[in-house]
């Protein structure tokens, strides 16, 4: 079954992040966690050449996607975002999300998390990295070997959202 717009976006964001780390020579291992957190901060990423058109828009305007201090972009595709439904949603039922109008989905609506900063603090990203290091390393090494559908299946099999949810509930 073809992926919906939300699923394609999720795959692309993870691929972008993994490619950035590889290009910088930052391997996904415990001793690099602090360096990865710093490297993926909005402040640091806005100094580099954007890796995608989404990033270009965000960083050239210097407008953060989430209005929080010390924004970290590693978990751009939040593991708690429900992408199975094209319009999206939040597995945590965050009160900070909302549906907005869009042109990228057939329903012309999509779940917008821009008022939520949950997954974008340096502390969260550090916990996320250390808790999921093996899965992230596997994804980093294998996602580009598959088409979008295969990469999405790998991402879901890794269980990042489900596993992370256990940490916070």
PyMOL commands that set and color helices and strands:
alter all, ss='L'
color gray80, all
select helices_A, chain A and resi 5-23+30-39+42-45+53-60+118-120+122-145+148-158+160-168
alter helices_A, ss='H'
color red, helices_A
select strands_A, chain A and resi 98-101+109-112
alter strands_A, ss='S'
color yellow, strands_A
deselect
rebuild
show_as cartoon
